[in-house]
Amino acid sequence: MTVWNQANRYQIPRILFVNKLDRPGADFDNAVIKVRKRLKGNGVPVILSIPVFYPITAGLKPTLADHGLCGTIDLISMTYVRYEEETVICTSLTPEHQYFYHLACKHRSLMLDTLADLDDDILSSLPDPEPQQLHLAIRRLTLSNQITPILAGGALKNIGVQPLLDAVNLYLPSPEDRPSITNAPLDPSGKLVALAFKLQHNTRREPMTFLRIYSGTMKNRCTAHNVTQNLPEKHVTLFRISGDVLEPLKELQAGDIGIAMNTRSTRTGDTLTSSNKHNVHLPGITIPDAAFYASFTPTTSDAGRMLPEVLAKLELEDPSFRSMTDSETGQIVVHGMGELHFEIIRSRLKDWGVDTKLGSVRIAYREAGEGNQKKRFNWDKQILGQSSKASCSLDVYFSPQPIQTSTSPRRSIVPEAMHTVLSNGNLIHIQKSDLPASGLASEYIESIVKGINISLSRGPILHYVTSGVEIYVEDIAVGPENNPGAYQACLLHGLNEICKTHVNLLMEPFMMVHVSCQAKDVGPVTSDIVIRRGEVMDVEFEEETEDAEIQCVMPLASIGDWTPTLRSISGGRASFKLEPFEYRAITGEEKDRVFIESRGYA
């Protein structure tokens, strides 16, 4: 569902392939019913092919015995496509095929009715439009997100795979069919705009950056500018990958996908352009907040020496994962999406020759506060015999929920006058006019943001991340005795002082959960949801399939061990999916339990 919702967000045309129909008990019709009910937001599902579970013989009706998936029927050409080992045999359906012909005619009639309702060309060509007319109409409607074509098959035996590939070629858009996200045409002669959508290390532990070129041309051994990090990438070498073989390239043009090497500062989601004067930001990758944390303990001294370096490389590959060293215990604590995620990271560490033990997986609670405080802070220390000074005003606003966007500041500000950073559910505004006009401005900004992030990474209650904080850094003094390092220390200690006064809430992550089960199991399932501190929001019943879907809100702490219980209640037929919903303050006995569990890392 996460991928489907993301495709809805960006209005991406798509095709549905009902797979694994060669398995016992596979039900194509039931799958289509669930598609119509659950996968919303992308037009009307239209069936283009149906599965055949019995050998088709002219003049004979099928026996009751299920022979397994034999092939598919193409409803556009009315052709039976049979698969025998590596041979594909196509047979035109005629009335002599009786049962299968009438079944195909029924589905074809439904397909034509749907297309005719949406496309005038098909309506005028009824009752028997040409296949080419149908292909063109399906493509038009798919590109406009009015329909979602559905095809059937079983990929394990290569059944229905070739028609699926043909459908991708016939109906899905090329880059020229999609609106440009750079406001520039897909032109190799235009200005370079590229997105780093993935980063991976090769066998020599060198970073390989996967690029998609949206505009312009990237030459081999060129110098590109990383707009996101505001850093240059020099002598970028280009390759095309085929399996594990890298083929050197002279250039990548608009629409191409390739690999860039020697990209030292680029991360997943960064935008690359030809120069720092071409300030274009492509939409990056939205990374959800880490929901769990655990400790990684090296098993040998060599592993302990290598662990921080390897974890830093893995953080480049996986933006949803991050690590830190606890200043009190000295343990390396990792934050991620759950136990399976940590086991994958642990396996990747082993590939790098670093063996570790995984500690207990805990919920990543948050700390938050209420109210507002404005105060000026001064920092004056002697470091190595030199005076290190910093002075600035902090205007800090606290709210219980993490901040998700920078478009609704608490105060009325002029966007051009403030440098704004959204980080870990907090919003930072730095007054630009107070910063030096030279290249030192970026160093001051980096130090200020770093000091704030370090302060908010350990809350005053149980050392969880503090979120929901909006900070205005103003009246920044810049002179001969001021330096970026002093501002990092000034912001760190100043914000710690304010947080001790205002941060008083321990926040628990709650999830929006969608449970699919049989209608007869709704009662026991909803009872168990309430026992686990959940709230049932809605229940929908599907009369055709006797299924039900329960929409509820549950604390993440109650979901970790829920799968075995849910299967036991439903006889193994229920399943659920979840997504982040909100944070809520913990009170009473639950707060006492969290205090006990959070004392130290297991």
C-alpha positions in Angstrom: 0.0 0.0 0.0 2.9 2.4 0.7 4.0 2.1 -3.0 0.5 2.5 -4.2 -0.1 5.6 -2.1 3.1 7.1 -3.3 2.0 6.5 -6.9 -1.3 8.2 -6.1 0.6 11.2 -4.7 2.5 11.7 -7.9 -0.3 10.6 -10.2 1.7 7.9 -11.9 -0.1 5.6 -14.4 0.2 1.9 -13.6 -0.8 -1.6 -14.6 -1.9 -4.3 -12.1 -0.6 -7.9 -12.6 -2.5 -10.5 -10.5 0.4 -13.0 -9.9 0.8 -16.4 -8.4 -2.4 -17.8 -9.9 -0.6 -21.1 -10.4 -0.9 -21.7 -6.6 -3.6 -23.9 -5.1 -6.7 -22.0 -4.2 -5.8 -18.9 -6.2 -9.0 -16.8 -6.9 -8.6 -14.2 -9.7 -12.2 -12.9 -9.3 -11.8 -12.3 -5.6 -8.5 -10.5 -6.2 -10.2 -8.2 -8.6 -13.0 -7.5 -6.1 -10.4 -6.6 -3.4 -8.6 -4.3 -6.0 -11.8 -2.4 -6.7 -12.4 -2.0 -2.9 -9.0 -1.3 -1.5 -6.8 0.2 -4.2 -8.5 3.5 -4.7 -7.4 6.8 -6.3 -6.3 5.7 -9.8 -9.4 5.3 -11.9 -11.5 2.2 -12.8 -9.9 -1.3 -12.9 -10.3 -2.8 -16.3 -9.6 -6.5 -16.9 -7.6 -7.2 -20.1 -6.9 -10.9 -19.6 -8.3 -13.7 -17.6 -6.7 -16.9 -16.4 -7.5 -20.4 -17.7 -7.3 -23.3 -15.2 -8.4 -26.1 -17.5 -7.0 -27.3 -20.9 -9.2 -25.7 -23.6 -10.5 -28.3 -26.2 -12.9 -27.3 -28.9 -16.4 -28.6 -28.3 -15.7 -29.8 -24.8 -16.7 -28.4 -21.4 -14.1 -28.3 -18.6 -14.1 -31.1 -16.1 -14.4 -30.3 -12.4 -10.8 -31.3 -11.8 -8.5 -28.2 -11.6 -5.4 -28.8 -13.8 -3.6 -25.7 -12.5 -2.9 -22.5 -14.4 -2.6 -23.4 -18.1 -2.6 -20.0 -19.8 -4.5 -16.7 -20.2 -7.2 -15.3 -22.6 -6.4 -12.0 -24.2 -9.8 -10.1 -24.2 -8.7 -7.6 -26.8 -7.7 -10.1 -29.5 -9.9 -13.0 -28.1 -6.9 -15.2 -28.1 -6.1 -18.2 -25.9 -2.4 -18.0 -25.0 -1.1 -21.4 -23.8 2.3 -22.1 -22.2 4.0 -25.4 -22.6 7.5 -25.3 -21.0 9.3 -22.6 -23.0 6.8 -22.6 -25.9 4.0 -20.1 -26.2 1.0 -21.2 -28.4 -1.7 -18.8 -29.4 -5.2 -20.0 -30.5 -8.1 -17.8 -31.6 -11.2 -18.4 -29.6 -14.3 -19.4 -31.6 -17.9 -20.5 -30.6 -16.6 -24.1 -30.8 -14.7 -23.5 -27.6 -18.1 -23.2 -25.8 -17.6 -22.5 -22.1 -14.4 -20.5 -22.5 -15.6 -18.5 -25.5 -18.8 -17.4 -23.6 -16.7 -16.6 -20.5 -14.3 -14.5 -22.5 -17.3 -12.8 -24.3 -18.8 -11.9 -20.9 -15.5 -10.3 -19.6 -14.9 -8.6 -23.0 -18.4 -7.1 -22.9 -17.7 -5.6 -19.4 -14.4 -4.3 -20.7 -16.0 -2.6 -23.7 -18.8 -1.1 -21.5 -16.2 0.5 -19.2 -14.1 1.8 -22.1 -17.1 3.2 -24.0 -18.2 5.1 -20.9 -14.9 6.9 -20.8 -13.8 7.2 -24.5 -16.0 8.5 -27.4 -13.9 6.7 -30.0 -14.8 3.3 -28.5 -18.4 4.3 -28.0 -18.7 5.1 -31.8 -17.1 1.9 -32.8 -19.3 -0.5 -30.8 -20.1 -3.3 -30.9 -16.8 -4.6 -32.3 -14.0 -2.1 -32.2 -10.6 -3.0 -33.9 -7.8 -4.2 -31.6 -5.7 -1.1 -32.6 -8.5 1.2 -31.5 -8.7 -0.6 -28.2 -5.0 -0.3 -27.6 -5.0 3.4 -28.3 -8.0 4.0 -26.1 -6.5 2.0 -23.2 -3.3 4.0 -23.5 -5.1 7.3 -23.5 -7.2 6.4 -20.4 -4.2 4.8 -18.6 -2.1 7.9 -19.1 -4.9 10.1 -17.8 -5.3 7.8 -14.7 -8.9 7.1 -15.6 -8.4 3.3 -15.7 -6.0 0.7 -14.3 -5.5 -2.3 -16.7 -5.5 -5.7 -14.9 -3.7 -8.7 -16.3 -3.5 -12.3 -15.0 -0.7 -14.8 -14.8 1.9 -16.8 -12.8 5.4 -15.4 -13.2 7.1 -18.5 -11.7 6.1 -20.5 -14.8 6.4 -17.5 -17.1 2.6 -17.5 -17.7 1.3 -14.1 -18.7 4.6 -12.4 -18.4 5.0 -11.6 -22.1 1.5 -10.0 -22.4 2.5 -8.0 -19.3 5.7 -6.7 -20.9 3.7 -5.9 -24.1 1.2 -3.9 -22.0 4.0 -1.9 -20.3 5.2 -1.0 -23.8 1.7 -0.2 -25.2 0.0 1.6 -22.3 2.5 3.1 -19.8 4.1 6.5 -20.4 7.6 7.3 -21.6 9.4 10.3 -19.9 8.1 12.6 -22.7 4.5 11.7 -21.7 5.0 12.8 -18.1 5.0 16.5 -16.9 8.5 17.8 -16.2 9.3 18.2 -12.5 12.2 20.5 -13.4 10.0 22.9 -15.4 12.4 22.2 -18.3 11.9 19.9 -21.3 13.5 16.5 -21.6 16.2 18.0 -23.7 19.8 16.7 -23.8 21.0 20.2 -24.8 19.3 21.8 -21.8 20.8 22.5 -18.4 21.8 19.5 -16.4 19.4 18.3 -13.7 19.9 14.8 -12.2 18.5 12.9 -9.2 20.5 10.5 -7.1 17.8 8.0 -6.3 20.0 5.2 -4.8 23.5 4.7 -3.3 25.3 1.4 -3.0 28.9 0.3 -2.4 30.7 -2.1 -4.7 32.9 -5.0 -3.8 35.8 -2.6 -3.4 33.7 -0.6 -0.9 33.5 2.4 -3.3 30.2 4.3 -3.4 28.1 3.9 -6.6 25.5 6.6 -7.0 22.5 5.7 -9.2 21.4 8.7 -11.2 18.3 9.6 -13.3 19.0 12.5 -15.8 15.9 14.7 -16.0 17.4 17.4 -18.2 20.7 18.1 -20.1 23.7 15.9 -20.5 26.3 14.7 -17.9 29.7 14.1 -19.4 32.3 11.6 -18.1 34.9 13.1 -15.8 32.8 16.2 -15.4 32.4 18.5 -12.4 28.8 18.6 -11.1 27.2 20.6 -8.3 25.3 19.0 -5.5 22.5 21.5 -4.8 21.2 19.6 -1.7 24.5 19.6 0.0 25.8 22.7 -1.7 29.1 21.0 -2.5 30.9 20.3 -5.8 31.4 16.7 -7.1 34.7 16.6 -9.2 35.8 14.1 -11.8 32.5 12.2 -11.8 33.0 9.0 -13.8 29.9 7.4 -15.5 28.9 3.8 -16.0 26.0 1.6 -17.2 25.4 -1.5 -15.0 24.4 -4.9 -16.4 24.2 -7.4 -13.6 27.5 -7.0 -11.7 29.4 -5.6 -14.8 30.1 -1.9 -15.2 30.3 -0.5 -18.7 32.1 2.9 -19.0 30.1 5.6 -20.6 31.1 8.9 -22.3 27.9 10.6 -21.2 24.4 10.3 -19.8 21.6 12.2 -21.5 18.1 13.3 -20.5 16.0 10.2 -19.8 19.0 8.0 -19.1 19.7 6.1 -15.9 23.3 5.3 -15.0 25.9 5.1 -12.2 28.3 7.8 -11.1 31.5 7.1 -9.2 33.7 9.5 -7.2 30.7 11.2 -5.8 32.0 11.8 -2.3 29.2 14.0 -0.7 26.1 12.8 -2.6 23.4 11.0 -0.7 20.1 9.3 -1.7 17.6 12.0 -2.8 20.2 14.7 -3.7 19.9 16.9 -6.8 22.9 17.4 -9.1 23.2 20.3 -11.5 25.9 21.7 -13.8 26.8 24.6 -11.6 25.9 26.3 -8.3 24.2 29.0 -10.4 21.5 26.6 -11.5 19.5 26.3 -8.3 17.0 23.5 -9.0 15.7 21.2 -6.2 14.1 17.9 -7.3 11.6 16.3 -4.9 13.7 14.1 -2.7 12.7 10.9 -1.0 10.4 11.2 2.0 11.9 9.2 4.8 9.6 8.3 7.8 10.9 8.9 11.3 12.6 6.0 12.9 10.1 4.0 15.0 12.5 1.7 16.9 16.1 1.7 18.3 18.5 -0.9 19.6 22.2 -1.3 20.5 24.8 -2.9 18.3 27.7 -4.5 20.2 30.8 -5.6 18.4 32.0 -9.2 19.2 35.7 -8.5 18.7 38.1 -5.5 19.1 38.6 -5.4 15.3 34.9 -5.2 14.8 34.6 -2.4 17.3 37.2 -0.4 15.5 35.5 -0.9 12.1 31.9 -0.6 13.3 31.5 3.3 13.2 33.0 3.6 9.8 30.9 0.8 8.2 27.7 2.1 9.9 28.4 5.6 8.3 28.7 4.0 4.9 25.4 2.0 5.4 23.7 5.3 6.5 24.5 6.7 3.1 22.9 3.6 1.4 19.8 3.6 3.7 18.4 7.1 4.7 15.8 5.4 7.0 18.7 4.1 9.2 20.9 6.2 11.5 23.4 5.5 14.3 24.9 7.4 17.2 27.1 6.7 20.2 25.5 7.2 23.5 27.5 9.7 25.5 26.7 8.1 28.9 27.0 4.4 28.1 29.4 4.5 25.2 27.2 2.0 23.3 26.4 2.4 19.6 22.6 2.9 19.2 20.9 2.4 15.9 17.5 3.8 14.9 15.4 2.2 12.2 12.1 0.6 11.1 12.1 -2.4 13.4 13.7 -5.8 14.2 13.7 -7.0 10.6 15.4 -3.8 9.5 18.1 -4.2 12.2 18.7 -7.8 11.2 19.2 -6.7 7.6 21.7 -4.1 8.8 23.4 -6.7 10.9 23.7 -9.0 7.9 25.2 -6.2 5.8 27.7 -5.5 8.6 28.7 -9.2 8.4 29.3 -8.8 4.7 31.8 -6.1 5.5 33.5 -8.3 8.0 32.0 -6.7 11.1 30.2 -9.2 13.5 27.8 -7.7 16.0 25.2 -8.6 18.6 21.8 -7.0 18.4 20.3 -5.7 21.7 16.7 -5.5 22.6 14.5 -3.6 20.1 12.8 -0.7 21.8 10.2 1.9 20.8 11.6 5.3 19.8 9.5 7.5 22.0 9.7 11.3 21.7 9.9 14.2 24.1 8.0 17.4 23.7 7.0 20.6 25.5 4.5 23.4 25.6 4.8 27.2 25.6 7.3 29.7 24.4 10.5 31.4 25.6 12.7 34.1 24.2 16.2 34.6 25.7 19.6 35.9 24.7 22.6 33.7 25.3 26.3 34.6 25.4 29.3 32.2 25.2 32.8 33.3 26.2 35.5 30.6 26.7 39.2 30.4 26.3 40.2 27.6 24.0 44.0 27.0 23.5 44.7 30.4 24.7 42.3 32.1 22.3 39.1 33.8 23.1 36.0 32.1 21.6 32.8 34.1 21.8 29.2 33.8 20.6 26.1 35.8 21.2 22.5 35.4 19.8 18.9 35.5 20.7 16.7 32.4 20.7 12.9 32.5 20.3 11.7 29.0 21.0 8.1 27.6 20.5 7.1 24.1 21.7 4.3 21.9 20.5 3.4 18.2 21.2 3.4 17.0 17.6 6.5 16.8 15.3 6.6 19.5 12.7 6.1 18.1 9.2 6.5 21.1 7.0 8.2 24.5 6.8 5.4 26.3 5.1 3.5 27.3 8.3 5.8 29.1 10.7 4.6 30.3 14.1 5.7 33.9 13.4 5.1 36.0 10.3 8.5 36.0 8.5 9.9 37.0 5.2 11.1 33.7 3.6 14.1 35.4 1.9 15.3 36.9 5.2 15.5 33.5 7.0 17.5 30.3 6.3 15.0 27.5 7.2 15.9 23.9 8.1 13.4 21.1 8.8 15.2 18.4 10.8 13.9 15.5 13.0 10.4 17.1 13.4 11.9 20.5 14.4 12.0 23.7 12.4 15.0 26.1 12.6 15.0 29.7 11.3 18.3 31.5 11.1 18.4 35.3 10.4 20.4 35.7 7.2 21.2 39.4 7.6 23.3 38.7 10.8 25.6 36.3 9.0 28.9 37.3 7.4 28.6 38.1 3.7 31.6 35.9 2.8 31.7 32.2 2.3 31.8 31.8 6.1 27.9 32.1 6.2 27.5 28.4 5.3 29.9 27.4 8.1 28.0 29.5 10.7 24.7 27.9 9.5 26.1 24.4 9.7 27.4 25.0 13.2 24.2 26.5 14.4 22.1 23.7 13.0 24.5 21.1 14.4 24.4 22.6 17.9 20.6 22.7 17.9 20.4 19.1 16.6 22.8 17.8 19.2 20.8 19.5 22.0 17.4 18.1 20.7 18.8 14.6 20.2 18.8 14.0 23.9 15.7 15.3 25.8 15.8 16.1 29.5 13.2 13.5 30.5 14.6 10.1 29.3 17.1 11.3 26.6 14.7 10.6 23.7 14.7 12.9 20.7 12.8 16.2 21.4 10.5 17.2 18.6 7.8 19.8 17.8 10.3 22.6 18.5 10.4 25.8 16.3 13.5 27.9 16.9 14.3 31.4 15.6 18.0 32.3 15.9 18.4 36.1 15.7 20.7 39.0 16.6 23.8 36.9 15.8 27.0 38.7 16.7 29.7 38.3 14.1 33.2 39.8 14.8 36.9 38.9 15.0 36.4 36.9 18.2 33.4 35.0 17.0 33.6 31.7 15.2 31.3 29.0 14.0 32.5 26.5 16.7 31.6 28.9 19.5 28.0 29.2 18.1 27.6 25.4 18.1 28.5 25.3 21.8 26.4 28.4 22.5 23.3 27.0 20.8 23.8 23.6 22.5 24.0 24.9 26.0 21.4 27.6 25.6 18.7 25.3 24.1 19.5 22.7 26.8 18.6 25.3 29.4 15.3 26.2 27.7 14.3 22.6 27.2 14.8 21.7 30.9 12.1 24.3 31.7 9.6 23.5 29.0 10.0 19.9 27.9 7.5 17.9 30.1 5.8 15.5 27.8 6.7 11.9 26.9 5.2 11.1 23.5 4.2 7.7 22.2 3.9 6.9 18.5 0.4 5.8 17.4 -0.3 4.1 14.1 -3.2 4.0 11.7 -4.0 0.3 11.2 -6.1 -1.4 8.6 -7.1 -4.9 9.5 -8.5 -7.3 6.8 -10.5 -10.3 8.2 -13.6 -12.3 7.7 -16.9 -10.7 8.9 -17.4 -13.4 11.6 -14.1 -12.4 13.2 -14.8 -8.7 13.6 -16.1 -9.0 17.2 -13.0 -10.9 18.6 -10.6 -8.7 16.6 -12.1 -5.4 17.7 -12.1 -6.6 21.3 -8.4 -7.3 21.2 -7.8 -3.9 19.6 -9.5 -2.2 22.6 -7.5 -4.4 25.1 -4.3 -3.1 23.4 -5.3 0.6 24.0 -6.6 0.9 20.4 -9.5 2.9 19.1 -11.8 1.5 16.4 -12.5 4.2 13.9 -14.6 2.4 11.2 -15.7 -1.1 10.1 -16.6 -1.9 6.5 -18.3 -5.1 5.4 -18.0 -6.6 1.9 -21.1 -8.7 1.3 -19.8 -10.4 -1.9 -16.8 -11.9 -0.1 -18.0 -11.9 3.5 -14.9 -10.0 4.4 -14.5 -7.0 6.6 -11.9 -4.2 7.0 -11.4 -2.6 10.4 -9.8 0.9 10.6 -8.3 1.7 13.9 -5.6 3.7 15.8 -3.2 1.7 18.0 0.0 2.5 19.9 3.0 1.1 18.2 4.1 -0.6 21.5 1.0 -2.8 21.3 1.5 -3.9 17.7 5.0 -5.5 17.9 3.7 -8.9 19.2 0.2 -8.7 17.7 0.7 -10.9 14.6 0.5 -14.3 16.4 -2.5 -13.2 18.5 -4.4 -11.9 15.4 -3.7 -15.1 13.5 -4.9 -17.2 16.5 -8.2 -15.1 16.7 -8.9 -15.3 13.0 -7.7 -18.8 12.2 -4.8 -17.4 10.3 -7.0 -15.5 7.8 -6.5 -11.9 9.1 -3.8 -9.5 8.1 -3.0 -5.8 8.8 -1.1 -2.9 7.4 -0.1 0.2 9.2 1.2 3.8 8.7 2.3 6.5 11.1 -0.6 8.6 12.5 0.4 10.8 15.4 2.2 11.1 18.7 0.2 11.1 22.0 1.3 12.0 25.5 1.9 9.0 27.8 0.3 9.1 31.3 -0.4 6.9 34.3 0.8 3.3 34.5 2.0 3.3 30.9 4.3 6.2 31.6 5.7 4.3 34.7 6.3 1.3 32.5 8.2 3.3 29.9 10.4 4.9 32.6 11.3 1.4 33.9 12.1 0.0 30.5 14.1 3.0 29.3 16.8 2.9 32.0 19.8 1.9 30.0 20.1 -0.1 26.7 19.7 -3.8 26.7 
